[in-house]
Amino acid sequence: MKPAAQLSIAAIAVALALGAGYWAGTRDAGHAAAPTDSSTLAAAANAGGKKILYYRNPMGLPDTSPVPKKDSMGMDYIPVYEGEGAGAGQDDAGAVTVSPSRLQTLGVRTAVAELRTLDEPVRAVGRVAINERTIVDVAPRFEGWIERLHVNASGDPVRRGQALFSVYSPELLSAGSELQIAERLQHDAATDPAAAESAKRLADATRARVSNWQMKLPEGVKAGSGRLTFTSPANGIVLEKKAVEGMRFMPGDALYRIADLSTVWVLADVYERDLARVKPGQPATVALDAFPGRSFAAKVAYLYPTIDAATRTTQIRLELANPDGLLRPGLFAHAEVATGKAASALTVPASAVIDSGERQVVLLAADEGRFVPKAVKIGRRGVEHVEILDGVSEGERVVVSANFLIDAESNLRAALASFTAGKDAGAAAKSYSGEGTIDSIDLSSNTVSIAHQAIPALQWPAMTMDFSLAAADTAKGIAPGQSIHFEFEQRVPGEFTITRIEPAAGHSGHQGH
């Protein structure tokens, strides 16, 4: 804008605000009308029977006011009435109308707000672990030497009763010899009850000693050889193998560790805020990065009694079957524990909520082609649905899918503007025209100052203001002081660009600048 003198002219022109029809027929910006103020305008608007929702900036800037006011140039803010488009309004004011063709182009889909049992899973991450209840150690209870290995590698699968290794032990040899002697004496002393009883006690003591070793001496001629073969006590895989042919072992040395992996655990970390929702026996689903697209059924078996002070989490134990052996200990796992409550709640699809973090909004489908933005209060979140505590009633329809939906509250106004019936998202900016006089031209900044007459399409009074030029040669052949007809566009809020200038009818142009 020009300095104070020109602003004074613009201030006088505010008096033309009431007579919009008079502006359209007036060609001289110096003519004056009966003065009026914003309160008079508000009274006239209310007299028309329509409710004023708010007042918007007359220059198209994203600024509104709940009461009448003027901008920095003295121009009255323009009232927006109930039922008018929401493009320049507040976020939750008015309805947005969408043409049927636009609905199809956007792919708008709606869903009904309804009562349902909300699935409310607790999500956690963890790792696959061995079921500790299936681990067994093979540890002889006597001293000896390993003569031969039948299973000689960690990771080998074994079956219950399968031979693991053969040993030689002097203790076994001694026990076998004692048992043979005692049995022979018992047989030979059949006619002497006292001797037979002594031989029987010796044989029973030897068998008890061998039983305490959890061994069974072989029958026959090899009973006193001191050699024995150890077998696997369970089905599974060999986790650890310390046995080596020829090595000496002492009582209690664990030579093999075997685990059954037909069932495994998942140890998952749950945040303390979710602990009250997790209970033993609840069903769960486990997904593994190693097997995309697959899920495994599990259940909560145990909640550990301590919390990690650093991570504020506690471990839970999930149990699941592993018949195919796909779940290897150490695999990274994602777990979801189903903790849904039996009570129904009013819900909408999660995609219906536009969430800025501080405020949540849904678009209500009011009737044919009309949508109303509505602030809501949300509660629990499920996998696909969100609980609505306030703002939507059961049976109302909400928009769940359209390419205009965005997550940022700051862009909601622009999203709603794209709904306007008959307008395409990529359509050109609306064009306006006016009459006026060139005040000055500045080709270095590609701007021109024009003292223009009233422009009813924008509810502008006559005033002097700056415009940008669409191209450097747009003002070619036009000089200051010349009366012109010009066309312009509002390409961004508050900025207007002249696309065409021509001398006004009946006026000749000046050559040069």
SVG drawing of the C-alpha trace seen along z (x, -y; Angstrom):
<svg xmlns="http://www.w3.org/2000/svg" viewBox="-35 -12 76 140">
<polyline fill="none" stroke="black" stroke-width="0.4" points="0.0,0.0 1.0,-3.6 1.7,-5.9 -0.7,-7.9 -2.3,-10.0 -3.5,-7.0 -4.6,-5.2 -6.8,-8.2 -8.5,-7.8 -9.0,-4.1 -10.4,-5.0 -13.0,-7.4 -14.0,-4.6 -15.0,-2.4 -18.2,-4.4 -19.2,-2.5 -19.5,0.8 -23.3,0.9 -24.2,0.2 -22.8,3.1 -25.1,2.4 -24.1,-1.2 -20.4,-0.2 -21.0,1.8 -22.5,-1.2 -20.0,-3.8 -17.0,-4.6 -15.4,-7.3 -13.6,-6.4 -14.0,-9.9 -17.8,-9.7 -18.9,-9.2 -21.8,-7.4 -23.6,-7.7 -21.2,-6.5 -21.9,-3.3 -20.0,-1.1 -19.6,2.6 -22.3,2.7 -24.8,1.4 -23.7,4.1 -24.2,6.8 -27.7,5.5 -28.6,5.6 -27.3,9.1 -29.3,10.3 -32.4,8.6 -32.1,10.8 -32.9,13.8 -29.6,15.6 -27.2,16.2 -23.7,14.8 -21.2,17.5 -18.1,15.3 -16.3,12.6 -13.5,13.3 -10.6,11.2 -11.7,9.1 -8.3,9.8 -8.6,13.6 -6.1,14.0 -6.6,17.0 -7.9,14.7 -11.4,14.7 -13.2,12.8 -16.3,13.6 -17.2,9.9 -17.2,7.2 -13.8,5.5 -11.6,3.8 -8.3,4.7 -5.1,2.6 -6.4,0.7 -9.7,-0.1 -11.7,2.5 -14.6,4.2 -14.3,8.0 -16.9,9.8 -19.7,11.7 -20.1,15.5 -23.6,16.7 -25.0,20.0 -25.0,22.5 -22.2,20.9 -19.1,22.8 -16.4,23.7 -13.5,22.8 -12.8,19.5 -14.3,20.4 -13.5,22.0 -12.5,25.6 -15.9,26.8 -18.3,24.3 -20.8,25.0 -21.2,27.9 -19.2,29.0 -21.0,30.0 -19.5,32.5 -20.8,33.1 -21.6,36.7 -18.8,36.7 -16.4,35.4 -17.4,38.1 -16.6,40.8 -13.2,39.1 -12.2,38.9 -13.3,42.4 -15.2,41.3 -16.4,44.1 -18.4,43.9 -19.1,46.2 -21.7,46.2 -20.7,45.4 -21.9,48.5 -21.5,50.4 -19.0,53.2 -16.7,55.1 -13.4,53.2 -10.4,55.4 -7.7,53.7 -4.5,55.7 -1.4,55.1 1.6,55.0 5.0,56.1 8.3,57.3 10.3,60.2 12.3,63.3 11.7,67.0 13.1,69.0 13.5,72.7 10.8,74.2 12.9,74.6 10.6,77.5 11.9,79.7 15.6,79.4 17.5,82.4 21.1,83.1 22.9,86.4 25.3,86.6 26.6,89.9 26.7,90.4 29.9,92.5 33.4,92.1 34.5,93.5 35.9,93.0 34.0,92.5 34.9,95.3 32.6,94.4 30.2,91.6 27.1,92.5 25.8,88.9 28.8,86.6 27.5,83.1 25.5,80.3 22.2,79.7 21.7,83.4 18.1,84.6 17.7,87.5 14.9,89.8 14.1,91.2 16.1,94.4 18.6,93.7 22.2,94.6 24.4,91.5 27.7,92.9 29.4,96.0 31.5,95.9 33.9,98.0 33.9,97.6 35.8,99.5 32.9,98.8 30.5,100.5 33.0,103.4 33.1,103.8 29.3,103.5 28.8,106.2 31.3,108.5 29.7,108.1 26.3,108.8 27.5,112.0 29.2,113.3 26.2,112.5 23.8,114.3 26.1,117.4 26.5,117.6 22.7,117.2 22.3,120.2 25.0,122.3 23.7,121.8 20.2,122.9 20.6,125.5 21.9,122.9 19.3,120.3 21.7,118.0 24.2,117.9 21.5,117.6 20.1,114.6 23.5,112.9 24.1,113.5 20.6,112.0 21.3,108.9 24.6,108.4 22.9,108.8 20.1,106.3 22.7,103.7 24.6,104.0 21.3,103.5 20.4,100.5 23.8,98.9 23.4,99.3 19.8,98.0 21.1,94.8 23.3,94.3 20.1,94.4 21.6,97.2 20.7,100.8 23.4,103.4 23.2,105.7 22.4,109.3 24.6,112.3 28.3,112.7 28.9,109.0 27.6,108.0 31.0,107.7 32.7,106.1 32.3,102.5 31.0,101.2 27.6,99.6 25.8,97.5 23.9,94.3 20.7,93.6 18.7,90.3 16.1,89.7 13.9,87.6 13.1,86.5 14.7,83.3 17.9,81.8 21.4,81.7 22.0,78.2 25.4,78.9 27.8,81.8 30.9,81.9 31.5,85.6 34.7,86.5 35.9,90.1 38.5,91.1 37.8,88.4 37.4,89.1 34.3,87.9 33.6,87.5 30.3,87.9 27.9,85.1 29.6,83.9 26.9,82.9 28.1,84.6 25.0,83.8 22.2,81.2 19.0,82.1 15.9,79.9 12.5,80.7 11.5,77.9 8.0,79.2 6.8,76.3 8.6,73.0 8.2,69.8 8.1,66.2 9.5,63.8 8.0,60.4 8.5,57.0 5.3,55.2 5.2,51.6 4.0,51.1 1.0,49.0 -0.4,52.1 0.2,54.6 -3.3,54.3 -4.7,55.5 -2.6,58.6 -3.6,61.8 -2.6,65.5 -4.7,67.5 -5.4,64.6 -4.9,65.6 -2.1,64.0 -0.8,63.8 2.9,64.0 4.5,62.8 8.2,63.3 10.4,61.3 11.7,64.6 8.3,65.6 6.5,62.5 2.8,62.9 2.5,65.8 1.2,65.7 1.2,68.2 -1.4,68.7 -0.2,68.5 -1.4,67.9 -0.2,65.9 1.3,68.4 3.0,66.2 3.7,62.7 7.1,62.3 7.1,60.6 9.7,57.9 10.1,54.8 13.2,53.6 13.9,50.2 15.7,48.9 13.0,49.8 10.0,49.7 8.9,53.1 8.2,56.5 8.4,59.8 5.5,62.0 5.8,65.6 3.8,66.9 3.6,70.5 3.0,71.9 3.3,75.1 6.2,75.7 5.4,78.9 7.3,78.0 10.4,76.7 10.1,73.3 10.4,71.4 14.0,71.3 15.2,70.0 16.5,66.4 14.2,65.3 12.8,61.8 9.1,61.8 6.1,59.4 3.3,60.3 -0.2,59.0 -2.2,60.0 -6.0,59.8 -7.4,57.9 -10.7,56.9 -13.5,56.1 -16.9,57.8 -18.7,54.4 -19.6,52.8 -18.5,49.3 -19.4,46.8 -16.7,47.0 -15.8,45.7 -13.1,47.0 -9.6,45.7 -9.2,44.2 -12.2,41.9 -10.3,39.8 -8.2,36.9 -5.8,36.7 -3.6,33.6 -2.4,34.9 -4.2,32.1 -7.6,32.3 -9.5,35.1 -12.0,34.5 -14.3,36.7 -16.3,35.8 -20.0,36.6 -22.0,37.5 -25.0,35.3 -27.1,36.1 -26.7,36.4 -23.3,34.9 -22.9,32.9 -20.2,33.4 -19.8,31.6 -16.5,31.6 -17.1,32.6 -14.7,32.5 -14.7,35.7 -13.2,37.1 -11.7,40.6 -11.1,43.3 -9.5,46.7 -7.9,47.7 -8.3,51.1 -6.7,52.7 -9.2,51.3 -11.6,49.2 -11.5,46.3 -13.8,45.7 -15.8,42.4 -16.6,40.9 -18.2,37.7 -19.1,35.9 -20.8,38.7 -24.0,40.7 -24.8,44.3 -26.0,44.6 -24.3,41.5 -22.2,42.0 -18.5,40.9 -16.1,40.6 -13.4,43.3 -11.6,43.1 -10.9,40.2 -7.7,38.8 -8.3,35.4 -7.9,36.8 -4.9,35.5 -3.4,36.0 -2.3,32.4 -4.9,30.1 -3.2,27.1 -4.1,28.4 -7.7,29.2 -9.1,26.0 -7.4,26.7 -8.6,30.3 -12.2,29.1 -11.9,26.6 -11.1,29.3 -14.6,30.7 -16.3,27.7 -18.9,28.8 -17.8,28.3 -14.2,27.5 -11.3,29.8 -8.2,30.0 -6.0,29.0 -8.4,26.3 -6.9,22.9 -7.3,19.9 -10.5,17.9 -10.1,14.7 -11.4,11.2 -11.5,8.0 -11.6,4.3 -11.2,0.7 -8.7,-1.8 -5.8,-4.1 -2.1,-3.2 -0.4,-4.9 3.1,-3.5 5.0,-0.6 8.1,1.0 9.6,3.5 12.5,4.3 10.1,6.0 7.6,6.9 4.8,5.0 2.3,2.3 0.2,0.0 -3.4,-0.7 -6.0,-3.1 -9.0,-0.8 -12.7,-1.2 -14.9,1.1 -14.7,4.8 -18.0,6.3 -16.9,10.0 -14.5,9.6 -16.5,7.0 -13.7,4.5 -14.3,0.8 -12.3,-1.6 -8.7,-1.9 -5.1,-2.0 -3.1,1.2 -0.2,3.1 -0.5,6.1 2.2,8.5 2.6,9.0 2.2,12.5 5.0,11.7 7.4,8.8 5.7,7.8 2.1,7.8 2.3,4.0 4.0,3.4 2.7,0.1 1.0,-1.0 2.1,-4.2 1.4,-5.8 -1.8,-7.9 -3.4,-5.8 -7.0,-4.5 -7.0,-0.7 -9.1,2.4 -7.3,5.3 -7.8,8.9 -6.2,10.7 -6.1,13.9 -5.7,14.8 -3.1,17.5 -2.2,17.6 -4.2,16.0 -3.5,12.3 -1.5,12.1 -3.1,11.0 -1.5,11.3 -2.4,9.3 -2.7,11.5 -3.8,8.9 -3.9,5.1 -5.4,3.0 -6.3,-0.7 -9.8,-1.5 -12.3,-2.1 -12.2,-5.7 -8.7,-6.3 -5.5,-6.2 -2.3,-4.7 0.9,-6.5 4.0,-5.1 7.1,-4.6 7.7,-5.0"/>
</svg>
